[in-house]
Amino acid sequence: MTGNLFLVGAIIAAVAVPTVCYVQKIPSARLVKICAGLSATFVAAASLLLWTLIFADDFTVEYVAAYSSTQLPTIYKVSAFWAGQQGSFLLWLLVHAMAGVALTFRRTNAATVAVYFLLQAVLTALVLAKSPFAPNPAQVVEGVGLNPLLQDFWMAIHPPIIFVGYALLAVPFALSLGSLLTEAASRSWLDEARIWTLTAWSFLGAGIFVGGYWAYKVLGWGGYWGWDPVENSSLVPWLMAAVLLHLVNLARKKSAVLIQAHVAATFTYALVVYGTFLTRSGILGDFSVHSFASSTVGAAIALADAVILIGGLTVILWKAKQLPQGALYDTHGESAFAVLLGSLLIIFVAAIVWVGMSMPLLSQLVGEAAAVDTDFYVKSTAPIAAVIVALLIYTFAKFGRTISLGGKIAHVGFVAMLAAIVLSSTGETVTQELKPRAKLQIGGHEVIYEGQTFSDDGREKFYVYTVDGEVVRALTKLRGNGTDAAREPAIHKSFSGDVYIAPHAPEVDDVFELMLTRGLFAMDGELGYVFTDAQIDRDSSGNPIQATATITVTDGEIVEAIHPTITVTPDGGTSQAIEVFNGQRRVRLTGISGDLQKARLEILPTIEKLSNMPITATVTTKPYIWLLWLSVSTICAGTLLAIKR
Amino acid sequence: MRKALLIALLVGFVAYAGLNLAESVTPYVSIAEARSSSNSVQVKGLLDKTFAPQQTCDEFTFSLQDEDTGETLRVKFDGVKPDQFDEAYHIVAVGKFDSSDDSFHAKKLLIKCPSKYEGQNPN
């Protein structure tokens, strides 16, 4: 409730900025700064409140119950903030609002500030419409917790980085529109736009690269890049922002390019919002590896996006006559031509990815739904990428002197990245079943499977391998019930590249269930079980928290009593496997009837049996993959360096 | 000259991308439609529990069931059983139907898992 009030306050303060700009002939800079600061303060207060709720394990808030739990480590409580859609929008808004305050301190015109804060008001309204502060309709004592797949350092930092990129791209759009509305022929917005776009571009790029690195080191995501709609929806704005960067730079020297720079600014931001619409609306639910929650705000985002694109283009058309006219370039031999041609080629790549990711939507408009093969992206963009590299080499040879140091570094990084993508895909792949201590030869490496080990708390399992004498482990995070929750490969790194070992989920076929009736004897083949007692713990309002069964187990001589439990979670219950007779058996309680007369017990294979099981693994060599991580870091570093000239 | 070059580039690109696209589009169809189509398609369904999935060295076979009609389709996937297959609430198979062995040859499987991952109902 308080959170929503903060958001309402943020909307009012954000709307006050364009109002001040409109009402006052010469807007008071002080008043604008106060309103901007107030709006940002409200957003920051809402954000701090969400973190406080997460850290306080306040499960009366639906979002906290859905993405956090009392057991969650501190770092992931911080990142649970942006684990869901509502929180990630709030994070976006937080960055937008902070950048807004910075913008009011920079040299900009009033119209730009007005446009920017209108966007902020709309963004805040979207957060409010699907609020992270919504109360939980169910009463729970424990949250669902953060998806184990997301409990990873890289995945924790990926969203904030990418949202800095998204949020900052609103600035060049606002600068462009503000300039068009007040002083159409002016080029003074370009210097400011250059700095903001460079910053946004390097953050967006870093976010994509971090996401790719994470996707590489977990299984089930198809490697560092899978052309999944989530990935594509960030790639398209990144490509368009690259075009914007080049056109803004060129327009500072060539006034005739100004109109193209305006168009690029509008398209870039419209594509940022479009990507959000596509991935957050649930439209792609059946076409992505990701299961997206369908969302009611989809229509609102679509509308906002249409207004941004149509509004931006209308203003450009309306003011086109006042913009500088003339030839875009004089001869094909000048650098302006190379930059324009390069920009056009990047637009081609962006268009291909855009059409591919939008196919489910576009095809529904004309008939039956369809998607494209991921081959389409590689096949169509690779030749264009090759032309871009050739153009870059030519441009460097001819005009290298005129390119800034940061620009040089970023472009070298870009070419190295393409080279690394090609090079790392030339490795070998072998899929084979390996018994413990079995050997496998691949690409000059010797891989030995050593078996499985388990962490003490039973929440982690490792497949251990030795590659060229060095031990590497593939981590599998386990659920409370012992089944796989998130799986990672074992990666052996060396100068010549990575040996990437992806163990497949084992076929555990000797799990079976025993139905126990209170007081009656049941056998699992060797051991006998008697369900003797059961107890249900309830909270103050009578809702069950935990069920405990007392079961005696006997091998005919010794009798051992065990107390397996089920803990109630928002979506059912979770229970840990417990060991009986010094690890001879592992059992798990999976159900208790309401009248406490029946219990369901799962009998699991022993740790010893699991560790000696043969495991199928796909082993791949990734030659010189480190060049990929190095080159993408180089792109970001070069871009940041280019801000200072 | 400048306009002519731009138009030539644009026309060339649209033709190039269009041809590539036409080759790669896989429509979303029902199981009945998948059986009668000779093109690459996407078909969605639930796992048919009456058929135990089989894994051979490089082929994974299972049966897909239409959510609405209950019709089933034998799917042969060129690869190993995907992660999280057992928890899937529905499966999307991308590939072609081959009438010679009455099965759908999938090049790709998309596994849709429930977002609540810790779910297991007592009782």
Interface residues (C-beta under 8 A of the other chain):
Chain A: V144 G145 N147 P148 L219 G220 G285 D286 F287 S288 V289 S291 A293 A327 L328 Y329 L344 F348 A351 I352 V355 G356 M359 P360 S363 E368 A369 A370 A371 V372 D373 T374 D375 F376 K379 S380 T431 R479 G480 N481 D484 A485 R487 H504 A505 E507 A547 I566 V568 T569 P570 D571 G572 G573 T574 T590 G591 I592 S593 G594 T616 T618
Chain B: R2 L6 L9 F13 Y16 A17 N20 L21 E23 S24 V25 T26 P27 Y28 V29 S40 Q42 K44 Q55 C57 D58 V80 K81 P82 D83 Q84 D86 V92 V94 K107 K108 L110 I111 K112 C113 P114 S115 K116 Y117 E118 G119 Q120 N121 P122 N123
